Amino acid sequence: MKVDYFEDTDSAMFTFREGADYDDSEEIFDGFVIDFDKSGRPMGLDVYQDASKFFDRSWLRRHAYHGEEKMGSMIRDAPPEEKD
């Protein structure tokens, strides 16, 4: 997961998966928007206002992506197969 935090607007973006084909967005709570791919799976969450009211500001600063490392995916493209 990649976290971007913008102190000047107190907004945050949580990217779960990159490279998927974007399809639609839905505001699920005032200021919280989820982006979905063409298969209906979540790609990310945008908290476009008052992020520090919901997330600890020091955590956001610590975990904010600064381009040093490659992000891993937190959501699988498909559910894991069950083993018998």
C-alpha positions, 0 to 999 in steps of 0.5 A, spaced: 500 500 500 502 506 498 500 512 502 500 520 500 499 525 505 498 532 503 499 537 509 497 543 506 490 540 504 490 535 510 488 530 505 491 523 504 491 518 498 491 510 500 493 506 493 492 499 494 493 497 487 497 500 481 496 499 474 489 496 474 484 499 469 480 505 473 472 504 472 469 508 477 469 512 484 464 512 489 464 517 495 462 512 501 462 517 507 463 525 506 470 526 504 472 519 503 472 516 495 474 509 493 476 508 486 474 501 483 477 498 477 473 495 471 472 488 475 469 492 481 475 491 485 477 497 490 484 500 487 484 506 492 481 511 497 482 518 497 480 522 503 480 529 500 478 533 506 480 533 514 484 526 514 487 528 520 481 527 524 480 520 522 488 518 521 493 520 526 497 526 523 504 523 525 502 516 522 501 519 516 507 523 515 511 517 517 508 512 512 507 517 506 511 515 500 517 519 498 519 515 492 524 511 495 521 504 494 517 500 490 510 499 493 507 492 494 500 491 493 495 490 499 489 487 495 490 481 490 488 481 483 484 475 485 482 471 491 487 465 493 485 458 491 483 454 496 487 448 498 484 441 499 
